[in-house]
Amino acid sequence: MCKPGKVLYGKPHQRPERTERLHYLRSILFDAVVVILTVVVASTVPFMALFNASSATVRAVSQVWAKGIMFLMKYVVGLDYRVEGREHVPDGPCIIACNHQSLWETAALCVIFPDASIVAKKELRKLPMVGWFLERYPMILVDRSAGRHALRQMVDEAKRAVGEGRKVLLFPQGTRQAIDEPVVFQSAGISALYTNLEVPVVPAACNSGLFWGKKTLMMHSGTITLSFLPPIAPGLPRKEFQEKMERMIAEEASRLLKVSEAKVAR
């Protein structure tokens, strides 16, 4: 269960049909309001591009969207969250490496770390206006098909973020993975950052997949737990770091599925 790099999650609890209908209706309402919020926020992008808005302005606008998402989750869906181990996160630059089960952690971590530079896939750059927004944020957009060149680019941009005193956030699994799938890590990116940036890596885990599945828009009420673990100091051999980080995230992800407050509301 806690073998480094892999952990097999159990399936979510079965819920009564009436509760399922309520969650379905809440999810539809949530999606509808999110669309409206997104359109409103997106309407500001052409003006920001026209007036060459600063990164600080772009991040401030993104906070309106991310905080709006978290507000709607709490008061429309009934989905709240709690944070454990916040004291493990340094005040200065570091790398936050979190597991990835749903879209929740993307919004939540943006709110918790508003100045962080986020590693994301380069394909997002192709979306109209979105590409400009992400580059100005700035996010670290990586072309996964570019191999070593992509890693060098990611490291260079991450060094720039760290030099500005900001944190770097990434999901070392590379993509969302359902709670009933083994955790599989794409180790090249996080290992390259660890060995080149010389800042601590803070492993993190959440159980958001219990409430918001990978292949569904339906969300369930309850309390997500986001846990930050003790940082891994720079200087370990690459393989030792990789095994330690993967083990810490996998074990914590497994633990979070068992805590009493993590159960999906019925």
Backbone bond lengths (Angstrom), bond angles and torsions (degrees), N, CA, C in turn:
res aa  C-N    CA-C-N  psi(-1)  N-CA   C-N-CA  omega(-1)  CA-C   N-CA-C  phi
1 M - - - 1.466 - - 1.518 111.83 -
2 C 1.345 117.11 -36.95 1.448 119.75 -176.90 1.520 111.83 -113.32
3 K 1.306 116.84 24.04 1.453 121.09 175.24 1.515 108.73 -59.33
4 P 1.375 117.54 133.67 1.461 119.21 -177.12 1.524 111.86 -51.56
5 G 1.336 114.34 130.73 1.457 119.58 177.16 1.507 114.33 89.79
6 K 1.318 118.15 -16.72 1.457 119.20 -178.10 1.524 110.23 -139.44
7 V 1.327 115.39 140.69 1.455 121.27 169.84 1.519 106.29 -152.09
8 L 1.304 117.24 132.82 1.457 120.87 -177.21 1.512 109.40 -99.33
9 Y 1.315 115.95 118.07 1.454 121.48 -179.02 1.527 110.57 -84.45
10 G 1.329 114.96 157.89 1.452 119.81 173.14 1.512 110.37 -86.95
11 K 1.306 117.38 170.91 1.461 121.41 179.74 1.527 110.30 -85.82
12 P 1.339 117.33 151.51 1.460 120.84 178.87 1.520 111.40 -59.62
13 H 1.330 114.99 154.13 1.458 120.86 178.71 1.532 110.78 -64.01
14 Q 1.302 117.58 146.82 1.463 121.81 173.66 1.521 109.07 -72.50
15 R 1.323 117.43 140.92 1.455 121.15 -176.61 1.523 110.14 -119.93
16 P 1.337 117.63 148.95 1.459 120.47 178.17 1.521 111.10 -57.93
17 E 1.347 116.82 150.23 1.461 121.68 -176.03 1.516 111.89 -59.72
18 R 1.338 117.17 -38.62 1.470 119.51 -178.87 1.527 110.64 -64.17
19 T 1.331 116.85 -40.60 1.461 120.69 178.34 1.520 110.49 -66.07
20 E 1.336 116.38 -38.26 1.458 120.56 177.90 1.526 110.60 -60.44
21 R 1.333 117.65 -41.99 1.466 120.64 179.77 1.520 111.08 -63.94
22 L 1.346 116.09 -41.06 1.460 120.24 179.31 1.528 110.47 -63.03
23 H 1.333 117.09 -44.41 1.454 120.53 178.32 1.529 110.86 -63.34
24 Y 1.305 115.81 -37.03 1.459 120.19 179.72 1.527 110.40 -63.74
25 L 1.335 116.92 -46.32 1.464 120.74 -179.51 1.529 111.01 -64.97
26 R 1.329 116.45 -41.49 1.463 119.98 177.70 1.522 111.15 -62.73
27 S 1.323 115.93 -39.15 1.465 120.11 -179.35 1.523 111.11 -66.41
28 I 1.336 116.47 -39.24 1.469 119.90 177.44 1.528 110.40 -62.49
29 L 1.334 115.91 -44.92 1.460 120.16 178.86 1.525 110.28 -62.17
30 F 1.324 116.39 -43.88 1.462 121.02 177.82 1.523 110.90 -57.36
31 D 1.330 116.51 -49.09 1.470 120.90 -178.25 1.524 110.97 -60.85
32 A 1.335 116.31 -40.57 1.463 120.05 -178.37 1.527 111.15 -64.34
33 V 1.320 116.12 -44.47 1.466 119.50 -178.84 1.528 110.57 -70.37
34 V 1.336 117.14 -34.64 1.466 120.34 177.37 1.527 110.78 -62.65
35 V 1.318 116.34 -39.62 1.471 119.78 177.45 1.531 109.94 -60.20
36 I 1.318 116.51 -45.43 1.467 120.38 179.44 1.525 110.31 -62.54
37 L 1.333 116.49 -46.37 1.465 121.10 179.19 1.525 110.83 -59.11
38 T 1.323 115.87 -43.86 1.462 120.37 -178.38 1.521 111.75 -64.73
39 V 1.329 116.63 -41.33 1.467 120.45 178.59 1.531 110.42 -62.74
40 V 1.325 116.06 -42.56 1.475 120.07 -179.80 1.526 110.33 -63.36
41 V 1.334 116.75 -47.48 1.464 120.14 -179.61 1.522 110.67 -65.65
42 A 1.339 116.43 -41.82 1.464 120.37 -178.74 1.526 111.81 -63.73
43 S 1.326 116.82 -27.93 1.467 119.77 -179.29 1.522 112.43 -66.25
44 T 1.330 116.79 -17.32 1.468 119.93 179.15 1.528 112.23 -83.55
45 V 1.332 117.41 -17.79 1.462 120.72 -174.05 1.523 112.87 -62.22
46 P 1.351 120.14 -46.61 1.474 118.84 178.59 1.527 112.74 -57.41
47 F 1.332 117.07 -37.03 1.466 119.92 179.64 1.527 110.79 -70.25
48 M 1.331 116.47 -39.06 1.460 118.89 177.12 1.521 110.89 -64.41
49 A 1.340 116.50 -39.58 1.458 119.90 178.07 1.518 111.08 -66.31
50 L 1.334 116.25 -40.43 1.464 121.33 -178.83 1.526 111.14 -62.33
51 F 1.323 115.56 -40.85 1.468 119.87 -177.69 1.532 112.74 -98.11
52 N 1.348 115.78 13.04 1.466 121.50 175.54 1.532 110.92 52.16
53 A 1.321 116.06 55.65 1.463 121.69 -177.05 1.521 111.37 -60.11
54 S 1.309 116.04 149.01 1.459 122.28 -179.74 1.519 110.88 -74.69
55 S 1.338 115.37 165.23 1.463 119.97 176.54 1.523 111.01 -61.11
56 A 1.331 116.77 -36.57 1.467 120.18 179.45 1.528 110.69 -62.26
57 T 1.327 116.95 -39.64 1.468 120.56 178.45 1.521 110.89 -67.19
58 V 1.322 116.62 -43.11 1.465 120.58 179.15 1.521 110.54 -61.64
59 R 1.319 117.20 -43.32 1.470 119.85 179.07 1.526 111.24 -66.11
60 A 1.324 116.94 -35.48 1.471 119.89 178.17 1.527 110.44 -64.07
61 V 1.321 117.10 -41.61 1.471 120.87 177.69 1.523 110.12 -65.06
62 S 1.336 116.77 -41.10 1.464 119.65 179.68 1.520 111.14 -63.72
63 Q 1.341 116.62 -30.48 1.463 119.84 177.64 1.520 111.94 -66.35
64 V 1.318 116.42 -33.95 1.473 119.60 176.48 1.526 109.30 -59.90
65 W 1.347 115.70 -44.55 1.462 120.11 -179.87 1.525 111.14 -67.09
66 A 1.342 117.53 -49.98 1.465 120.99 -176.00 1.530 111.34 -63.97
67 K 1.325 116.88 -43.70 1.468 119.48 179.35 1.526 110.62 -67.66
68 G 1.333 116.27 -33.35 1.458 118.94 175.72 1.516 111.52 -63.86
69 I 1.330 116.37 -40.96 1.461 120.96 177.28 1.521 110.62 -60.39
70 M 1.327 116.51 -46.85 1.467 120.05 -178.41 1.534 110.92 -65.55
71 F 1.334 117.28 -36.92 1.465 121.52 177.74 1.530 109.99 -63.12
72 L 1.321 116.84 -45.33 1.459 120.86 -179.17 1.524 111.49 -66.18
73 M 1.311 117.07 -38.53 1.462 119.43 177.04 1.525 110.93 -59.45
74 K 1.314 115.42 -42.95 1.464 119.59 -176.39 1.522 112.58 -71.36
75 Y 1.339 116.69 -45.37 1.461 119.14 -169.82 1.530 114.17 -99.79
76 V 1.308 117.89 -14.79 1.465 120.35 175.13 1.523 110.57 -101.10
77 V 1.322 115.91 -49.78 1.469 120.35 -178.14 1.521 112.16 -85.65
78 G 1.336 117.02 -26.50 1.462 119.97 -174.12 1.519 111.60 81.68
79 L 1.341 116.60 26.94 1.461 121.85 -178.08 1.521 109.40 -108.43
80 D 1.318 115.77 109.90 1.460 122.19 -179.07 1.532 108.80 -110.23
81 Y 1.294 117.18 -177.91 1.468 119.65 176.94 1.521 110.58 -149.69
82 R 1.305 115.04 161.91 1.462 121.12 173.20 1.521 108.32 -133.96
83 V 1.326 115.79 155.33 1.464 121.20 -177.86 1.518 109.43 -116.70
84 E 1.309 115.82 132.47 1.457 122.34 173.95 1.528 108.94 -114.42
85 G 1.328 116.40 145.89 1.459 121.05 173.30 1.513 115.08 73.18
86 R 1.332 117.91 23.30 1.477 119.95 -179.69 1.528 111.13 -58.59
87 E 1.328 116.72 -26.64 1.460 120.31 -179.32 1.530 112.91 -67.27
88 H 1.325 116.89 -15.01 1.463 120.18 179.58 1.537 112.67 -78.56
89 V 1.318 117.02 -12.63 1.463 120.34 -177.01 1.525 109.40 -88.58
90 P 1.334 118.48 119.03 1.470 120.69 179.62 1.521 111.69 -63.13
91 D 1.317 115.67 155.39 1.461 119.99 177.33 1.528 111.03 -70.28
92 G 1.335 116.33 -32.75 1.453 120.63 -177.41 1.510 112.93 -90.01
93 P 1.328 116.22 -163.83 1.470 121.22 -178.23 1.523 112.70 -61.56
94 C 1.310 115.93 142.40 1.457 122.74 175.57 1.526 107.22 -164.01
95 I 1.309 116.24 176.31 1.456 122.29 175.67 1.527 107.81 -110.60
96 I 1.299 117.74 126.25 1.461 122.88 175.10 1.529 107.12 -100.50
97 A 1.324 116.82 119.50 1.474 121.82 -179.80 1.518 108.56 -116.46
98 C 1.332 116.87 108.47 1.466 121.62 -173.53 1.522 111.47 -117.39
99 N 1.330 116.49 147.44 1.461 119.01 173.02 1.535 109.48 -68.36
100 H 1.322 116.35 164.93 1.474 119.89 -171.14 1.521 109.41 -135.40
101 Q 1.350 116.24 107.75 1.459 121.74 -178.36 1.523 112.94 -116.54
102 S 1.334 117.20 -25.30 1.460 119.85 -176.86 1.521 108.79 -155.87
103 L 1.337 115.74 -177.37 1.454 120.08 176.55 1.525 112.05 -77.50
104 W 1.323 116.81 -10.80 1.464 120.59 -176.88 1.517 112.02 -58.40
105 E 1.325 117.97 -48.54 1.460 120.07 -174.00 1.523 112.56 -66.06
106 T 1.335 117.21 -24.86 1.453 119.04 176.58 1.525 110.46 -64.18
107 A 1.332 116.51 -48.36 1.461 120.49 179.24 1.521 111.47 -69.33
108 A 1.333 116.73 -43.44 1.463 120.79 -176.31 1.525 111.87 -62.91
109 L 1.324 116.55 -45.34 1.461 119.15 -178.38 1.518 111.84 -69.61
110 C 1.327 117.46 -29.34 1.464 120.36 173.98 1.528 111.07 -63.78
111 V 1.330 116.23 -37.33 1.465 120.52 178.66 1.519 110.49 -72.86
112 I 1.321 117.16 -43.30 1.464 120.95 -177.41 1.522 111.52 -68.22
113 F 1.348 116.59 -37.70 1.464 121.52 -179.94 1.536 109.26 -123.42
114 P 1.326 117.47 77.07 1.468 120.56 -172.65 1.522 114.92 -64.71
115 D 1.334 117.93 -20.46 1.459 120.24 -178.57 1.527 112.73 -102.22
116 A 1.323 117.67 3.01 1.463 120.40 -177.56 1.523 111.59 -67.75
117 S 1.312 115.64 149.18 1.458 121.70 173.83 1.527 107.18 -98.19
118 I 1.330 117.15 122.70 1.455 122.12 -170.24 1.524 110.52 -102.12
119 V 1.318 116.64 133.36 1.461 121.88 176.06 1.527 108.24 -83.02
120 A 1.332 116.63 123.96 1.470 121.69 -178.60 1.523 109.27 -140.20
121 K 1.316 116.58 167.78 1.458 120.56 -178.25 1.523 111.00 -77.24
122 K 1.332 115.10 143.10 1.454 122.30 -174.17 1.521 112.53 -64.13
123 E 1.333 117.73 -24.46 1.461 120.94 -177.47 1.528 112.38 -56.24
124 L 1.332 117.07 -26.93 1.464 120.45 179.62 1.522 112.00 -63.50
125 R 1.335 116.32 -22.44 1.456 120.60 -178.77 1.528 111.68 -66.31
126 K 1.336 116.89 -22.45 1.464 121.04 -176.47 1.523 112.65 -76.82
127 L 1.325 117.60 -15.63 1.460 119.97 -179.29 1.525 109.75 -71.21
128 P 1.337 117.68 136.01 1.469 120.88 -178.35 1.527 112.01 -56.04
129 M 1.322 116.55 128.61 1.459 125.38 178.75 1.529 112.85 67.86
130 V 1.319 117.60 -31.23 1.466 120.20 -179.59 1.527 110.08 -62.91
131 G 1.350 115.51 -40.37 1.450 119.24 179.88 1.517 112.29 -58.15
132 W 1.341 116.20 -45.29 1.466 119.65 177.86 1.520 110.46 -60.81
133 F 1.302 116.28 -43.79 1.462 121.63 -178.16 1.528 110.79 -60.19
134 L 1.347 116.61 -46.78 1.462 120.77 -176.95 1.523 111.63 -67.71
135 E 1.312 116.73 -37.78 1.459 119.73 178.82 1.519 111.35 -68.23
136 R 1.316 117.29 -36.70 1.460 120.85 -179.24 1.531 111.38 -77.98
137 Y 1.336 117.18 -19.39 1.479 121.21 -176.64 1.518 112.25 -50.47
138 P 1.338 125.86 -51.23 1.462 125.21 -6.08 1.530 111.23 -98.79
139 M 1.327 115.12 139.40 1.450 120.30 169.65 1.530 108.64 -93.65
140 I 1.327 115.33 161.49 1.459 121.08 177.77 1.521 106.97 -98.60
141 L 1.321 116.89 102.72 1.454 122.21 -174.92 1.527 109.60 -94.72
142 V 1.327 116.24 120.35 1.461 122.04 -171.40 1.521 110.29 -113.60
143 D 1.314 115.75 131.97 1.466 122.60 173.69 1.526 107.55 -90.20
144 R 1.328 116.26 102.76 1.466 120.06 -173.57 1.522 113.01 -64.95
145 S 1.320 117.09 -21.26 1.461 120.06 -178.32 1.528 112.31 -84.46
146 A 1.327 117.23 -5.08 1.468 120.62 -174.69 1.514 113.50 -89.58
147 G 1.327 118.25 -0.07 1.456 121.63 174.07 1.518 113.82 61.43
148 R 1.356 115.87 -130.72 1.462 121.60 -175.62 1.528 112.38 -62.51
149 H 1.313 116.03 -33.76 1.464 118.69 178.25 1.528 110.67 -60.82
150 A 1.333 116.88 -41.21 1.466 121.22 178.87 1.520 110.78 -63.90
151 L 1.340 116.28 -39.76 1.466 119.71 179.22 1.529 110.69 -64.22
152 R 1.326 116.57 -42.78 1.472 119.49 179.28 1.526 110.99 -62.99
153 Q 1.332 115.11 -41.72 1.459 118.89 178.64 1.528 110.58 -63.16
154 M 1.327 117.08 -44.49 1.458 121.15 -179.98 1.518 110.75 -60.54
155 V 1.332 116.95 -45.63 1.467 121.11 -179.94 1.520 110.84 -62.27
156 D 1.332 117.41 -43.06 1.470 120.45 -179.51 1.526 111.25 -62.06
157 E 1.325 116.58 -44.72 1.458 120.00 -179.19 1.530 111.32 -69.76
158 A 1.329 116.61 -35.08 1.467 120.12 177.51 1.522 110.45 -67.77
159 K 1.332 117.19 -37.60 1.465 120.10 176.51 1.522 110.47 -61.80
160 R 1.325 115.86 -38.66 1.462 119.63 178.24 1.534 110.92 -63.03
161 A 1.331 115.91 -42.48 1.467 119.97 178.97 1.524 111.16 -63.72
162 V 1.326 116.10 -45.40 1.466 120.44 178.93 1.522 110.41 -62.54
163 G 1.344 116.62 -39.04 1.459 120.29 178.36 1.519 112.47 -63.22
164 E 1.324 116.02 -25.39 1.467 120.98 177.13 1.526 112.10 -87.82
165 G 1.344 115.33 3.46 1.462 119.55 178.04 1.513 114.45 83.65
166 R 1.344 117.02 15.49 1.457 120.12 -177.02 1.520 111.81 -102.74
167 K 1.314 115.52 161.07 1.462 122.28 176.99 1.523 109.97 -87.17
168 V 1.327 115.26 157.04 1.463 121.61 175.49 1.521 107.54 -114.07
169 L 1.308 116.50 128.29 1.463 122.09 -176.82 1.521 110.03 -116.60
170 L 1.328 116.96 130.30 1.462 118.88 174.53 1.519 110.33 -149.06
171 F 1.337 114.47 163.08 1.454 122.97 177.68 1.530 107.72 -110.43
172 P 1.325 117.98 100.09 1.471 120.48 -172.99 1.524 114.94 -65.87
173 Q 1.329 118.18 -8.83 1.470 119.40 173.00 1.527 111.12 -75.49
174 G 1.321 116.60 -19.05 1.451 120.89 177.36 1.512 114.17 87.40
175 T 1.317 117.58 -29.28 1.457 122.13 -179.85 1.523 108.51 -158.09
176 R 1.329 116.34 168.75 1.465 119.64 178.47 1.531 110.92 -67.22
177 Q 1.327 115.64 141.83 1.455 121.30 176.26 1.524 108.78 -131.47
178 A 1.323 116.27 132.86 1.463 121.87 -177.27 1.521 110.62 -66.91
179 I 1.324 115.91 159.74 1.462 119.98 -175.65 1.521 112.91 -70.85
180 D 1.335 117.29 -15.62 1.455 119.25 177.62 1.536 111.47 -100.77
181 E 1.349 116.29 14.86 1.454 121.37 174.88 1.526 109.34 -108.15
182 P 1.327 117.71 149.63 1.463 119.52 173.84 1.528 110.09 -64.84
183 V 1.331 115.94 143.18 1.447 120.17 175.76 1.524 108.63 -74.45
184 V 1.309 116.74 123.04 1.465 122.17 178.45 1.527 107.85 -123.41
185 F 1.330 117.08 127.26 1.450 122.05 -176.67 1.525 111.60 -100.54
186 Q 1.335 114.79 142.74 1.452 121.74 168.92 1.531 106.07 -97.17
187 S 1.313 116.03 94.64 1.462 120.71 -164.52 1.524 114.57 -78.64
188 A 1.322 118.90 -19.67 1.471 120.58 -172.03 1.524 112.07 -58.96
189 G 1.335 116.88 -45.55 1.458 120.39 -175.39 1.516 113.19 -65.67
190 I 1.321 117.10 -52.65 1.458 120.20 -177.52 1.519 110.97 -65.38
191 S 1.329 117.65 -36.65 1.460 120.48 179.29 1.521 111.20 -67.15
192 A 1.343 117.14 -38.64 1.466 120.76 177.79 1.527 110.70 -63.93
193 L 1.327 117.05 -41.43 1.458 120.04 178.28 1.529 111.03 -65.80
194 Y 1.315 116.47 -43.38 1.467 120.46 -178.34 1.523 111.53 -61.01
195 T 1.325 117.06 -45.68 1.461 120.47 -175.01 1.533 113.04 -76.48
196 N 1.331 117.97 -18.27 1.458 119.98 -176.00 1.522 114.79 -107.15
197 L 1.324 117.57 -26.20 1.457 119.18 -174.19 1.526 113.30 -87.90
198 E 1.326 116.92 -26.05 1.459 122.36 179.41 1.531 112.08 57.96
199 V 1.320 115.20 42.45 1.460 121.82 172.65 1.527 107.61 -128.16
200 P 1.326 118.46 158.36 1.467 119.60 -179.37 1.518 112.73 -66.57
201 V 1.327 114.77 151.55 1.461 122.07 174.02 1.525 108.29 -107.22
202 V 1.318 116.89 125.85 1.464 121.74 177.99 1.524 108.42 -102.75
203 P 1.341 118.67 105.39 1.474 120.12 175.52 1.529 109.74 -68.86
204 A 1.315 116.72 144.67 1.464 121.29 179.41 1.519 109.25 -142.19
205 A 1.328 115.55 152.41 1.463 120.35 179.50 1.523 109.08 -143.91
206 C 1.319 115.74 148.63 1.461 121.16 175.96 1.527 108.33 -138.96
207 N 1.332 115.72 168.00 1.469 121.14 178.97 1.529 110.91 -119.53
208 S 1.337 115.69 35.68 1.462 120.54 -175.47 1.525 112.97 -62.17
209 G 1.327 117.38 -25.84 1.456 120.77 -179.19 1.515 114.06 -63.55
210 L 1.336 117.49 -18.52 1.458 120.57 175.43 1.521 111.68 -67.27
211 F 1.322 115.74 -26.60 1.453 121.14 -171.80 1.525 113.53 -111.41
212 W 1.330 116.08 -21.33 1.460 121.06 -177.96 1.519 107.26 -142.94
213 G 1.305 117.24 100.20 1.452 121.80 -174.06 1.520 113.15 -71.11
214 K 1.314 114.87 163.17 1.463 121.68 -177.04 1.522 112.39 -66.54
215 K 1.325 117.44 -38.75 1.464 121.10 -172.09 1.518 112.81 -112.82
216 T 1.310 117.01 29.27 1.458 119.96 179.52 1.520 109.98 -145.45
217 L 1.320 116.04 150.55 1.454 121.34 174.61 1.528 111.44 -90.15
218 M 1.339 117.31 -8.96 1.458 120.13 -177.82 1.523 110.27 -75.64
219 M 1.331 115.00 134.19 1.455 121.88 179.87 1.522 109.24 -117.84
220 H 1.330 115.77 157.12 1.455 121.62 -178.39 1.518 110.01 -123.80
221 S 1.311 116.36 146.03 1.460 120.68 -179.75 1.525 110.40 -73.03
222 G 1.315 115.22 158.07 1.463 120.72 -179.00 1.513 110.53 148.07
223 T 1.318 116.24 -160.80 1.462 121.41 -178.61 1.522 110.10 -129.64
224 I 1.310 115.85 113.98 1.461 121.47 175.21 1.525 108.92 -78.30
225 T 1.318 116.68 141.94 1.460 121.46 174.49 1.515 109.32 -109.35
226 L 1.316 115.45 127.48 1.460 122.70 174.15 1.522 107.17 -113.67
227 S 1.323 116.62 121.80 1.463 121.28 -173.45 1.524 110.68 -119.60
228 F 1.333 115.93 125.11 1.451 121.71 173.56 1.529 108.90 -98.18
229 L 1.309 116.71 133.86 1.455 122.51 -175.49 1.530 110.59 -104.02
230 P 1.329 117.84 164.38 1.468 119.98 179.40 1.523 111.66 -54.99
231 P 1.329 117.39 137.92 1.459 120.38 -175.92 1.529 112.40 -67.47
232 I 1.311 114.66 150.70 1.456 121.80 173.56 1.523 107.06 -96.73
233 A 1.316 116.95 116.22 1.457 121.34 -176.43 1.531 110.43 -69.44
234 P 1.327 117.07 151.06 1.469 118.96 177.77 1.524 111.45 -66.91
235 G 1.334 115.59 156.88 1.459 119.89 174.96 1.512 115.72 114.46
236 L 1.338 118.41 -10.05 1.463 119.64 178.68 1.527 109.99 -74.66
237 P 1.329 117.52 152.25 1.467 119.23 170.76 1.523 109.83 -57.76
238 R 1.313 116.15 148.32 1.462 121.78 -173.98 1.529 112.10 -53.53
239 K 1.320 117.67 -49.35 1.459 121.05 -176.77 1.522 111.44 -65.59
240 E 1.336 116.46 -40.52 1.471 120.16 179.41 1.518 110.64 -63.95
241 F 1.338 116.18 -42.84 1.467 119.46 177.15 1.518 110.94 -60.07
242 Q 1.323 115.28 -48.45 1.458 120.54 -176.35 1.526 111.54 -58.18
243 E 1.329 116.55 -47.34 1.466 120.47 -179.39 1.522 111.10 -64.65
244 K 1.326 116.79 -39.85 1.464 120.24 -179.12 1.523 111.29 -66.19
245 M 1.335 116.71 -46.29 1.463 120.39 -179.47 1.523 111.18 -62.22
246 E 1.332 117.08 -46.38 1.460 120.80 -178.64 1.523 110.95 -63.03
247 R 1.312 116.93 -41.14 1.464 120.34 179.76 1.527 110.80 -64.44
248 M 1.340 116.62 -44.21 1.464 119.92 -178.75 1.523 111.59 -62.12
249 I 1.327 117.32 -45.38 1.462 120.46 -179.13 1.523 110.84 -66.81
250 A 1.346 116.80 -43.81 1.462 120.28 -177.88 1.524 111.48 -64.01
251 E 1.326 117.09 -43.82 1.467 120.22 -179.52 1.520 111.63 -66.23
252 E 1.345 116.22 -40.38 1.463 118.83 -179.67 1.525 110.89 -70.20
253 A 1.320 117.40 -38.76 1.465 120.27 177.06 1.519 110.93 -60.60
254 S 1.320 116.36 -40.17 1.463 120.62 178.25 1.528 110.76 -66.56
255 R 1.331 116.80 -41.35 1.471 120.44 -179.91 1.520 111.80 -62.66
256 L 1.326 116.03 -39.85 1.461 119.85 -175.78 1.525 112.65 -65.31
257 L 1.309 117.05 -23.46 1.458 119.38 177.59 1.528 112.28 -74.37
258 K 1.314 115.84 -13.27 1.457 119.55 -174.44 1.532 113.50 -104.41
259 V 1.331 117.22 -15.42 1.465 118.39 -177.21 1.519 110.21 -69.75
260 S 1.307 117.23 145.58 1.462 121.63 -171.18 1.517 112.16 -62.78
261 E 1.327 120.25 -36.78 1.455 121.31 -176.74 1.518 112.48 -76.94
262 A 1.320 117.35 -7.15 1.468 120.06 -179.28 1.517 112.70 -87.54
263 K 1.330 118.07 -5.34 1.457 120.39 -178.09 1.521 111.59 -68.59
264 V 1.268 115.76 139.69 1.451 120.77 179.80 1.514 110.47 -65.90
265 A 1.327 117.68 135.31 1.468 121.08 178.61 1.515 110.06 -62.10
266 R 1.327 115.55 139.10 1.467 120.19 -179.31 1.524 111.32 -107.80
